[in-house]
Amino acid sequence: MKKCQRTIDKPLLLFGLEPEDVGMLALACGTMILFFDTFYAGIVFFGGWLVLRLLKQGKPQGYIVHLLYKHGIKLKGLITPPKRGERYSIFKGED
């Protein structure tokens, strides 16, 4: 009888970050290489990697997406974020 792996639901991590975060860092570094120098791109990569690791430490998967949504940044696939002071209600006219 084979034993079941305990890491069946373990998320995929690259350098300790989710693939979306690595993609954001790669996009930022690519932009820095185009407009500035590779030295600055390296600083952005390692600085961003460190900041994201510290920000996400002990948080659930997808935390950055929810943080961006909370601050009103519209993301594809999610409903439009509420404006400041606006509340959603299932009843018409109720605030």
C-alpha positions in Angstrom: 0.0 0.0 0.0 1.4 3.4 -1.0 1.3 6.4 1.4 -0.5 9.6 0.3 1.8 12.6 -0.1 1.2 15.3 2.5 2.1 18.1 0.1 -0.8 17.4 -2.3 -2.2 21.0 -1.9 1.2 22.7 -1.6 1.2 25.8 -3.9 3.8 26.2 -6.6 6.5 28.7 -5.5 9.4 30.1 -7.4 12.1 31.8 -5.2 9.5 31.7 -2.4 6.9 33.7 -4.4 3.8 32.7 -6.4 4.2 32.7 -10.2 2.1 35.9 -10.5 4.5 37.8 -8.2 7.5 36.5 -10.2 5.8 37.7 -13.4 5.2 41.2 -11.9 8.9 41.3 -10.8 10.0 40.2 -14.3 7.8 42.9 -15.9 9.2 45.6 -13.6 12.8 44.4 -14.3 12.3 44.3 -18.0 11.0 47.8 -18.0 14.0 49.0 -16.0 16.4 47.3 -18.4 14.7 49.0 -21.4 14.8 52.5 -19.9 17.7 52.4 -17.5 20.5 49.9 -16.7 20.8 46.3 -15.6 22.2 47.5 -12.3 18.9 49.3 -11.5 16.9 46.3 -12.8 18.9 44.0 -10.3 18.1 46.4 -7.5 14.4 46.4 -8.4 14.4 42.6 -8.6 16.1 41.9 -5.3 14.4 44.7 -3.5 11.0 43.7 -4.8 11.6 40.1 -4.0 12.5 41.0 -0.4 9.5 43.3 0.0 7.1 40.7 -1.4 8.5 38.0 0.8 8.1 40.1 3.9 4.7 41.4 2.9 3.4 37.8 2.2 4.9 36.1 5.1 2.2 34.2 7.0 -0.5 35.3 4.5 -2.7 33.0 2.4 -2.2 32.4 -1.3 -3.4 35.3 -3.5 -3.0 37.9 -0.8 -1.5 40.5 -3.1 -4.5 40.3 -5.5 -6.9 40.9 -2.6 -4.8 43.7 -1.3 -4.8 45.5 -4.7 -8.6 44.9 -4.9 -9.1 46.3 -1.5 -7.3 49.5 -2.5 -9.6 50.0 -5.5 -7.4 48.6 -8.4 -9.6 47.0 -11.0 -8.4 43.5 -12.0 -9.7 41.3 -14.8 -12.0 38.6 -13.6 -13.1 40.4 -10.5 -16.1 42.6 -10.0 -15.5 46.4 -10.0 -14.1 47.4 -6.6 -16.3 49.6 -4.5 -15.4 53.3 -4.2 -14.5 54.8 -0.9 -17.4 54.9 1.5 -19.6 52.8 -0.8 -21.2 49.7 0.5 -22.9 46.8 -1.4 -26.3 45.6 -0.4 -28.5 42.8 -1.8 -31.6 45.0 -1.1 -32.5 48.0 -3.4 -32.1 51.4 -1.7 -30.5 50.0 1.4 -27.1 51.5 2.4 
